[in-house]
Amino acid sequence: MKALEAYSLKKMYRQHHQTVEAVKDVSLVILPGEVLAFLGPNGAGKTTSIKMMAGLIQPDAGWVRIAGGNPHRNPAVLQRMGAVLEGNRNVYWRLTPEENLEYFGVLKGLSIREARQSGRALLERFNLLHKRHTPVQQLSRGMQQKLAFAVALVHRPLLLLLDEPTLGLDVEATEEVKVLVREIAASGCAILLTTHQLAIAEELSDRIAILQKGEILTESPTQELIRQFSGTNYKIEMETALDQARLAELKRIGAAIENETVVYVSNPELLYHVFNVLKPLSLNCVAKEQPDLTQIFLQIVREGTPHQKELLRSTEEDALKV
């Protein structure tokens, strides 16, 4: 069963006597146990898309399925979904963790007994049992965020929406949340992650979808996307400066040198020739240079994907032939 399906979603608004196309065409599929990072700059249409997927607003066209059911026709389908929103909007601060879990568990369709059992198990799992009677407002920011995860999971949803789950957290709390996300996905829960912290998206996601002006520019497995934008440059760092004879030979065969200690090789076929020149000198490291997700994201939203550029080039060539 697919945790989430969204097909060709579209949404328009009237603004200042004009029609604004907030979402032009968004299609997604998330399987159980998968983490999909849904990324885009401000104004790209992410929030509107997620509201349609969550059954909060009706799409003008297209459809949504959560665990096979339509949330716009059958609100009970939303019981299969949980959400952790950015900020402190997930729990009641004057209640204790135990009271929050019981309240939200019943709200999501559990009996009081089921909510208590599930809540206690989650408090143990997230190491919050010793704080079960402490008002939420007295908990640390990291504990509050862990409680937000527990509340979202109390009814055992198949799909979890995460909006900026690490925003405002310190380093230790951020690491704890990342561990939680991995554990939740490993348990079979699908996760739709939205964040502007692209290093978090790169680390946690299985797939990435990048949205711009209401359309998905690219949707690929995370590591495949990084591979597509990776070049063939290798960087070799030396322990000590190279002698003039080696520097001259490296330049002759086409390598680039920086500060007499770093060698760049743009042609992989030259790599072993460079090693022959360098031996038996000690190396600090040899690494293939590749962009991080931030660089890839900026390139895609500014220039489009390689596929889009090739399609545009073909269209322009066809136009010139006419």
C-alpha positions as CSV (number, residue, x, y, z in Angstrom):
1,M,0.0,0.0,0.0
2,K,1.2,3.5,-0.8
3,A,1.3,5.8,2.2
4,L,0.7,9.0,0.1
5,E,-0.3,9.6,-3.5
6,A,-0.8,13.0,-5.0
7,Y,-1.6,13.3,-8.7
8,S,-1.5,16.4,-10.8
9,L,-2.6,18.8,-8.0
10,K,-3.6,22.3,-9.1
11,K,-4.7,25.3,-7.1
12,M,-5.6,28.9,-8.1
13,Y,-6.4,31.9,-5.9
14,R,-7.9,35.3,-6.6
15,Q,-5.6,38.1,-5.4
16,H,-6.0,41.8,-6.2
17,H,-8.5,41.0,-8.9
18,Q,-6.0,38.6,-10.6
19,T,-5.8,34.8,-10.7
20,V,-2.7,33.4,-9.1
21,E,-1.7,29.9,-9.9
22,A,-0.2,28.8,-6.6
23,V,0.2,25.1,-7.6
24,K,0.4,24.2,-11.3
25,D,1.2,20.5,-11.3
26,V,2.4,18.5,-8.3
27,S,2.5,14.7,-8.3
28,L,4.1,12.6,-5.5
29,V,4.2,9.0,-4.2
30,I,5.6,8.0,-0.8
31,L,5.9,4.4,0.3
32,P,5.9,3.1,3.8
33,G,9.3,3.6,5.5
34,E,10.4,6.2,3.0
35,V,11.5,9.8,3.7
36,L,10.7,12.3,1.0
37,A,12.2,15.8,1.3
38,F,9.8,18.3,-0.3
39,L,11.9,21.4,-1.0
40,G,11.5,24.7,-2.6
41,P,12.1,28.4,-2.0
42,N,9.5,30.6,-0.3
43,G,6.5,31.1,-2.6
44,A,7.1,27.9,-4.5
45,G,3.8,26.4,-3.5
46,K,4.9,23.9,-0.8
47,T,2.4,25.0,1.8
48,T,-0.5,25.0,-0.5
49,S,0.5,21.6,-1.8
50,I,0.8,20.1,1.7
51,K,-2.5,21.6,2.7
52,M,-4.1,19.8,-0.2
53,M,-2.3,16.5,0.6
54,A,-3.5,16.9,4.3
55,G,-7.1,17.4,3.3
56,L,-7.2,21.0,4.5
57,I,-8.0,22.7,1.2
58,Q,-9.7,21.2,-1.9
59,P,-7.6,21.1,-5.0
60,D,-9.0,22.7,-8.2
61,A,-7.8,19.6,-10.1
62,G,-6.0,16.4,-9.3
63,W,-6.5,14.0,-6.4
64,V,-4.9,12.8,-3.1
65,R,-4.9,9.4,-1.5
66,I,-3.6,8.6,2.0
67,A,-3.3,4.8,2.5
68,G,-5.6,4.4,-0.4
69,G,-8.4,6.7,0.9
70,N,-9.4,10.2,-0.3
71,P,-9.1,12.7,2.6
72,H,-11.3,15.2,0.8
73,R,-14.3,12.8,0.6
74,N,-13.6,10.7,3.8
75,P,-12.2,12.7,6.7
76,A,-11.6,9.4,8.6
77,V,-8.7,8.8,6.3
78,L,-6.8,11.6,8.1
79,Q,-6.5,9.3,11.1
80,R,-3.7,7.6,9.1
81,M,-1.7,10.8,9.2
82,G,0.3,12.6,11.9
83,A,2.0,16.0,11.8
84,V,4.8,17.8,13.6
85,L,4.6,21.5,12.7
86,E,7.3,24.2,12.9
87,G,7.4,26.0,16.2
88,N,5.5,25.2,19.3
89,R,2.1,24.6,17.9
90,N,1.9,20.8,18.4
91,V,1.1,20.4,22.1
92,Y,-0.7,22.2,25.0
93,W,1.9,23.8,27.2
94,R,-0.1,23.8,30.4
95,L,-0.7,20.0,30.2
96,T,1.8,17.4,31.0
97,P,3.3,15.0,28.4
98,E,1.0,12.2,29.7
99,E,-2.1,14.4,29.5
100,N,-1.2,15.6,26.0
101,L,-0.8,12.1,24.7
102,E,-4.0,10.9,26.2
103,Y,-5.9,13.9,24.8
104,F,-4.5,13.7,21.3
105,G,-4.8,9.9,21.3
106,V,-8.5,10.1,22.0
107,L,-8.9,12.9,19.5
108,K,-7.4,10.6,16.9
109,G,-9.9,7.8,17.6
110,L,-8.2,5.8,20.3
111,S,-10.0,4.7,23.5
112,I,-8.7,6.3,26.7
113,R,-7.1,2.9,27.6
114,E,-5.4,2.7,24.2
115,A,-4.2,6.3,24.3
116,R,-2.6,5.7,27.8
117,Q,-0.9,2.5,26.7
118,S,0.4,4.0,23.4
119,G,1.4,7.2,25.2
120,R,3.4,5.4,27.9
121,A,5.2,3.3,25.3
122,L,6.2,6.5,23.4
123,L,7.3,8.3,26.5
124,E,9.6,5.3,27.3
125,R,10.8,5.2,23.7
126,F,11.7,8.9,23.6
127,N,13.2,8.9,27.1
128,L,10.5,11.2,28.5
129,L,8.9,8.9,31.1
130,H,10.6,10.7,34.0
131,K,8.9,13.9,32.8
132,R,5.4,12.5,32.3
133,H,3.9,14.7,35.1
134,T,5.9,17.9,34.3
135,P,4.0,20.7,32.5
136,V,5.2,21.1,28.9
137,Q,6.2,24.7,29.4
138,Q,8.8,23.6,31.9
139,L,10.5,21.1,29.5
140,S,13.5,22.0,27.4
141,R,13.0,22.8,23.7
142,G,14.5,19.5,22.7
143,M,12.1,17.6,25.1
144,Q,9.2,19.6,23.7
145,Q,10.1,18.6,20.2
146,K,10.4,14.9,21.2
147,L,6.9,15.2,22.8
148,A,5.6,16.7,19.6
149,F,6.8,13.5,17.7
150,A,5.2,11.3,20.4
151,V,1.9,13.1,20.0
152,A,2.0,12.8,16.2
153,L,2.7,9.1,16.5
154,V,0.3,8.2,19.4
155,H,-2.3,6.8,17.0
156,R,0.3,4.9,14.9
157,P,-0.1,6.7,11.6
158,L,1.1,5.4,8.3
159,L,2.2,8.9,7.1
160,L,4.0,11.6,9.1
161,L,4.3,15.3,7.9
162,L,7.4,17.0,9.3
163,D,7.7,20.8,8.9
164,E,11.1,22.1,10.0
165,P,11.5,19.5,12.7
166,T,15.0,20.8,13.8
167,L,14.5,24.5,13.6
168,G,15.6,26.3,16.7
169,L,17.1,23.3,18.3
170,D,20.7,23.1,19.7
171,V,23.2,20.6,18.3
172,E,22.4,17.9,20.8
173,A,18.6,18.1,20.4
174,T,19.0,18.2,16.6
175,E,21.0,15.0,16.6
176,E,18.3,13.4,18.8
177,V,15.6,14.4,16.4
178,K,17.5,13.0,13.4
179,V,17.8,9.7,15.3
180,L,14.0,9.8,15.9
181,V,13.3,10.4,12.2
182,R,15.4,7.4,11.2
183,E,13.8,5.2,13.8
184,I,10.3,6.2,12.8
185,A,11.0,5.6,9.1
186,A,12.6,2.2,10.0
187,S,9.4,1.2,11.8
188,G,7.5,1.6,8.5
189,C,6.0,5.1,8.8
190,A,6.3,7.2,5.6
191,I,7.6,10.7,6.2
192,L,7.1,13.9,4.1
193,L,9.8,16.3,5.3
194,T,9.8,20.1,4.5
195,T,12.8,22.1,5.6
196,H,15.0,25.0,4.6
197,Q,17.9,23.3,6.3
198,L,19.2,21.4,3.3
199,A,21.9,19.6,5.1
200,I,19.2,17.9,7.2
201,A,17.3,17.0,4.1
202,E,20.4,15.5,2.5
203,E,21.2,13.5,5.6
204,L,17.7,12.1,6.3
205,S,15.9,11.7,3.0
206,D,15.6,8.8,0.6
207,R,14.2,10.9,-2.2
208,I,14.0,14.6,-2.9
209,A,11.4,16.6,-4.8
210,I,12.2,20.3,-5.6
211,L,9.3,22.6,-6.2
212,Q,9.5,26.0,-8.0
213,K,6.6,28.2,-9.1
214,G,4.0,25.5,-8.4
215,E,5.7,22.7,-10.4
216,I,8.1,20.0,-9.4
217,L,11.4,20.6,-11.2
218,T,13.0,17.3,-10.3
219,E,12.2,14.3,-8.1
220,S,14.9,11.7,-7.6
221,P,16.6,9.5,-5.0
222,T,18.8,11.7,-3.0
223,Q,22.1,10.1,-3.8
224,E,21.2,9.8,-7.5
225,L,20.5,13.5,-7.6
226,I,23.8,14.3,-6.0
227,R,25.6,11.9,-8.5
228,Q,23.9,13.6,-11.5
229,F,25.4,17.0,-10.4
230,S,28.8,15.6,-9.5
231,G,31.7,16.3,-11.7
232,T,34.8,14.2,-12.4
233,N,37.3,16.3,-10.4
234,Y,39.5,14.7,-7.8
235,K,41.3,16.5,-5.1
236,I,44.6,15.2,-3.7
237,E,46.0,16.8,-0.5
238,M,49.7,16.3,0.2
239,E,51.3,16.3,3.7
240,T,54.2,18.5,2.5
241,A,54.9,20.8,-0.4
242,L,55.8,19.3,-3.7
243,D,59.3,19.7,-5.2
244,Q,59.7,21.6,-8.5
245,A,60.4,18.5,-10.6
246,R,57.1,17.0,-9.6
247,L,55.2,20.2,-10.0
248,A,56.5,20.6,-13.5
249,E,55.6,17.0,-14.4
250,L,52.1,17.3,-12.9
251,K,51.4,20.5,-14.9
252,R,52.7,18.8,-18.1
253,I,50.2,16.0,-17.8
254,G,47.3,18.3,-17.2
255,A,46.9,18.5,-13.4
256,A,46.3,21.7,-11.5
257,I,48.2,22.7,-8.4
258,E,47.2,24.9,-5.5
259,N,49.8,26.2,-2.9
260,E,52.2,23.4,-4.0
261,T,50.2,21.0,-1.7
262,V,46.9,20.3,-3.4
263,V,46.5,18.6,-6.8
264,Y,43.3,18.7,-8.8
265,V,42.7,16.1,-11.5
266,S,39.8,16.8,-13.9
267,N,40.2,13.7,-16.1
268,P,39.8,10.4,-14.1
269,E,42.1,8.6,-16.7
270,L,45.0,10.8,-15.5
271,L,44.5,9.9,-11.8
272,Y,46.9,7.0,-11.7
273,H,49.5,8.9,-13.8
274,V,49.4,11.5,-11.1
275,F,49.8,8.9,-8.4
276,N,52.9,7.6,-10.2
277,V,54.4,11.1,-10.1
278,L,53.5,11.5,-6.4
279,K,54.8,8.2,-5.0
280,P,56.2,7.6,-2.5
281,L,55.1,10.8,-0.9
282,S,52.6,10.8,1.9
283,L,49.0,11.9,1.1
284,N,46.5,13.5,3.5
285,C,43.5,12.5,1.5
286,V,42.1,11.7,-1.9
287,A,38.5,12.8,-2.6
288,K,36.1,13.1,-5.5
289,E,34.7,16.5,-5.4
290,Q,30.9,16.7,-5.4
291,P,28.4,19.4,-4.6
292,D,26.2,19.3,-1.5
293,L,22.5,19.6,-1.7
294,T,22.5,23.4,-1.1
295,Q,24.6,23.9,-4.3
296,I,22.4,21.5,-6.2
297,F,19.2,23.1,-5.0
298,L,20.4,26.6,-5.9
299,Q,21.4,25.4,-9.4
300,I,18.1,23.7,-10.0
301,V,15.9,26.6,-8.9
302,R,18.0,29.1,-10.8
303,E,18.6,27.2,-14.0
304,G,16.3,24.2,-14.0
305,T,17.3,20.5,-14.3
306,P,19.6,19.2,-17.1
307,H,16.6,17.4,-18.5
308,Q,14.6,20.7,-18.7
309,K,17.5,22.6,-20.3
310,E,17.9,19.8,-22.9
311,L,14.2,19.9,-23.6
312,L,14.3,23.7,-23.9
313,R,17.3,23.5,-26.3
314,S,15.5,20.9,-28.5
315,T,12.4,23.1,-28.6
316,E,14.5,26.1,-29.6
317,E,16.2,24.1,-32.3
318,D,12.9,22.8,-33.7
319,A,11.6,26.4,-33.8
320,L,14.6,27.5,-35.8
321,K,13.9,24.7,-38.4
322,V,10.4,26.0,-39.0
